[in-house]
Amino acid sequence: MPLDNTLESILDLARWAPSGDNTQPWRFQIIDARHIVVHGFDTRDHCVYDLDGHPSQISLGALLESMALAASARGMHMHAARRLAMPDTQPTFDIAFELAPQPADPLAAYIMQRSVQRRALSTHALTAPEKSALAASLPDHYQVLWLEGLGKRMATARLMFNNAKLRLTMPEAHQVHSAVIEWNARFSEDRIPDQALGVDPMTVKLMRWIMQSWRRVEFFNTYLAGTLVPRIQMDLIPGLACAAHFVLVADVRPRSIDDYVAAGRAMQRFWLTATQLGLQVQPEMTPLIFARYVREKRDFSKTSGMHERAAVLAAQCVRLIGEDNSERAVFMGRIGAGAPAAARSTRRALKQLIVPHAA
């Protein structure tokens, strides 16, 4: 059926929600002018980072929160109910909108403006009002753990630098990286443009050539310290050049789809509040993901030595944020003042995200 103008404007804004590697794991089915179905999916079958689909479920939570914010800006209230009979790999939500005269949530104005900034940020500490506003943006049952000050920033940068070596020397990760980067691009509708990676043009050219085959990657990693320059530019320098790192922690360890969807809604409010404050954010999720692989004794690579290396990194992560926080953490990132990203992932056009309504 044709899109209602109000519904179209809500979906057109909500589709700018963040998702891992710009996968946009959602499609919209229009039932009528005030009822849609969100068909979610995950990438666990081919993406080593999407452990049990939980990162994709966090993205779906960000989408639902964005949808609720967009609805509020149009005098509507959104209600979401997950279809419990659907498989975990296909989280599906019935979404209903109803008129609800109330002030628009001011965060709606920042949905499109929010982006990932992978380059250096200001090292000036966050102010007390900024930290208070960010903490207040989180719903009940979530809190923010700050990793600030030069010592914590250095420790976190070291963790990210070491974690990047695991990612860049593992064939399972290479498969993902090769698929999600769009080369010679400032913007990308369905991937990450190479100009947004945070490395200099010479390194981009070298990365593009090396990543054409795993054999080249292995050769450069073995004989030419091939991971060193990308890790310095993408992990070490940004890890130091920021105001702080942060971890969003749930009161109770997340276990279900609903737990991770709720975490995604909390994360989106935090990130949009940062944008409202003129701050930039970059997610740093891989330490949490590989720490969980290790904690649950899960396989993630057939390459010798990767599990041992991940165990060392998991221990490093635990020393940094604590064992209990490591188990309850739902999101991690770095934050600071700085210019918005000049290159970024955009989104698929709304018409590409709409699926037919079954008869």
N, C-alpha and C positions, 0 to 999 in steps of 0.2 A: 504494500500500500504506500501511497505518497507520504513523505515525511511531513508531519506537522511542524510549523515554523519554530515553535517553542522547543519541541523535542529535538529538532535538528540543531538548534543553537546550543542546547545542553550537551548533546553528544559531540558536537564539533569542538567544544571547549574541553570536555572530559578526556578526549582521546590523547591529549597532551600529557597525560599521567606518565611518570617514569616507568621504564621496564628494563630489565637486564639486557644489555647489548642491543637495545631498541627493538626487541622481539615483538612488542605489542601483543601479548598473548590473550587477545580478546576479539570477539566478533559480536555484532549487534543484530538481533532479530526483532523487527518491529511488529508488535502485535496490534496495537492501536495507538491513538494519539497520547495516551498516558501510561502505556504498558509496553515494556520491551523485555527481551531475554538477553542476558549477557552470557555468551558461550565462551568459557575460558578453556585454556589448554596449557600444557607445560612442555618443556624441552628436555626432560630428564633422559629420554632415550638416546640423545645425541650430544648433550651438553654436560660436561663433567661438573660444571658449577651449579647446575640446577638440581641439587641433591633432594630427592623425593618430591621434586616440584615445588619445594617451599619458597625459593626465591621468586618463582612465577606467581605463587599465591600472594606473596607480599605485593607484587606489582598489581595484581587484581584488587587488592585492598586499596592501593593508591588510586586506581581507576574509580572504585566505588566512592571514595572520599571526594575525588574531583567531581564526580557526577553529582554528589549531594551539594557541594559548594556551588557548582554551576546552576543547579536547580534553585538554590536559595537566592541567587542573584536575579532570578526570574519569578520570584514570589511563589516558589513551589517547594514542597517537602518530598524527599525521596525515601521510599521504603524498599529494602532489599531482603530477599529470602533465598537461601541456597536450596537447591533441589537435592535432597539427601540421597536420593536413589542413583544419582549419577556417579560414575567412577571417579576416583581421586584424580585421574589424569585429565578429567574434563569438568572442572568446577563450573557449575551453571547456576545463574541467579535470575530470579524473577524480580524485575524492578518496576515499581509503581510510583507515579508522581501524582500529587494532589495539591490543590491550592492551599497555601498556608501564609496568610499575610503576616510577615515578620521582616525585620531588617535583614538585608543581605549579609552573608558572612564576608568580611573584608578580604579574606584569603582568596576568594574567587578571582580577584583582580590579578593575582600573581601566578595563575596556573600556566599560562603560556610563557611568562617571563622566566619561570624557574628552569634552570638548565644545569648541566654538569660542567664544572670548571676544573680541568686537569692541570692547569699551569699554576705557577707560583702565586701565592696570595700574601697579603700583609701578615707580618709576624706580630703585630700589635695585639695584645691580649683583648679578648672580648670584655666589654664593660659589664658591670653588675646588672644594669637594666637589660642589656641584650641577653645575658644568660638567664635572667628571671623570665623574660618573655618567651624564650625558647623552652624553658622547663614548663611554663604555664600552658604552652601549646599542646602538650601531651595530655591525652585523656587519662582517667583514673587507671591505675594498675601498670603505669609505665613511668620510668624515670630515666634521666640522662646522666651518664658517667662521663666526666670531663677528663681528658688526658692533655693537660696544659702545662706550660712552663717548658723551658728548654730541655730539661732532662726527660720529661715524658714525650715531648715531640721527637727527640732523638731516638728514644727507645721504640716509639711507634714507627718512625721512618726506617729504623733498622729491621723491624719486623716486616714491613712492606717490601723492603729491598730484598730480604732473604726469601720472602714468600714469592716474589716475582721470579726468582731463579727456579723454584719448583714449577711455576706455570710455564716458563719459557723453555724448559728442558723436557717437557712431558708431551708425547705425541697426542694424547687425548685432548690436551689443551690447544695444541697447534691446530687441530681440526676445527675447533671452535673459533680461534683467532682468524684463521684463513677465511672463514665464512662470514664473519661479522664486520670486517673492515671494508669500507668502500674507498678505493684508492683514487687519488687526484680529485678529491672532493672536499668542499667546505661544508656542505650540508648533505644529509642522507635521509631519505624517507623511511628506510627499513634496516639501516645498519649504522655503524659509527664512521663518520668521515675521517680520513687519515689526518686532516688538518686539526682535528679535535683531540688527537692522541697526546699532545703535550710534548712532542719531540721536535728537534730542528729539522729543516728540510733535507739535509744530507742524511740524517738518520732514517727519515721516512723512506727515502729512495733505497737505502741499503736494506731496510726491513722488507720493503716490497719485493726486492729481488730474492732475498734469503727465504722468505716465507712461501715462495712458489713451490718448494718441495721440502719434505722432511729431511731428505738426505743433505740438502744445503744447511738446514738448521743444525743438524748433528755435527757437520763438519765445522761450522763456525763456532758452535758451542764448545767443541772438543779442542780445537787447535788455535782459535783466534779470540777466545773470551767473548764470544758473540753476544752474550746476554748483558755484558757489563754496561755498555753505553745506554741501551734502552732502560735498564734498571735504574741507572743514575738519574736519567732525565724524567722517567715516568713515575718513579717511586721514591728514591732517596731525596732528591731536591724538593719535590712537592711536599713530601712528608715533613721536611724541616720548615719549608716556606708556607706556613699557615698560622693562624691564631691558636688553633687547638685541634685535637682529634676528639671524637666523641663516640660513645656507644649507647644505643637505646636498649634498655633492659626491661623486660617484663617482670612483674611480681612473681609469676609462676612460669616455669619452663614451658614453652609452647610445644604442643604435640599434634593438634588437629589442624585441618584446613582452616577452620574458623579462627583458630588462634593466630595463624599466619596472615590471614586476611585482615583481622583486626590490627595486627602489627603494622601491616601496610598502610592502613588508614591513619594510624598514629604517626608513622614515618612521614607521610605526605603532609600532614599538618605541621610537623616540625620543619620540614624542608621549605614549605611555603612561607612559614614565619621567618625563616632565615632570609628568604628572598625579599620579603616585606621590609626587613631590617637593612637591606643592602648588602647582605653577606652571600658568599658563594660556597657551594658544597660539592664535594666529590665523594661518592660511595667508596668504601674499602671493605668489601664483604668477604673476599676470599680467605682471609685468616680464620674467620668464623666458620666458613664452610668446610675447610680442610681440618680444622680442629674437631668438627663433628664427625667427619670421616674417621679420624683417629680414635675419638672417644668411643664410637660405636663399632670399631674394628671392621669398617666397611672397605671393600676394595674399590679403587678408583683408577688404577693404572697397572698395566702389564709390564712396565719397565722396571728393571731391577733398581733398587735403592730409593724409589720414590716414596714408599711407605715410611721408611726410616727417616727420610728427610722431612716428611710431613709431621712425624712424631716430634722431631726437634722443634719445628715451628709451632706445633700445638702447645708444647711446653712453654715456649717463649710467649705465646699469646696468654696463657694462663698466668704466667708471672706478671704480665703487664696489667691485666684487668681482673684477675682472681678467678678461681675455678668455678665458683657459683655464678658469677657474672657471665663467664664464658658459656655456661649451659643455658642461661636465660636471655642472652643477647639476641636481639632480632635485627639489628642494623648497626653498621659502623661506618664512620666517614671522617673527613677532615673539613674544616670550616675556617673562614676568614674573610676579611674585606678584600675587595678586588673588582676589577672590571668583569662584566659578564663575558662569557665565552664568545669569541668572534666566529668560531666554527662550532656546529652542534648537530645533533641528530634532530631531524624534524619528525614528521609522522606520515603514515599513509593517509591518503585522502579518505574522508568519511565514507564515500560511496564504495571504497574498496573494503571497508570493514563491516558493511551491512550484508547479511546473508538472507536468502529468501525465507519467507514465512511459509512453513509447510501447510498444505491444505488439510 
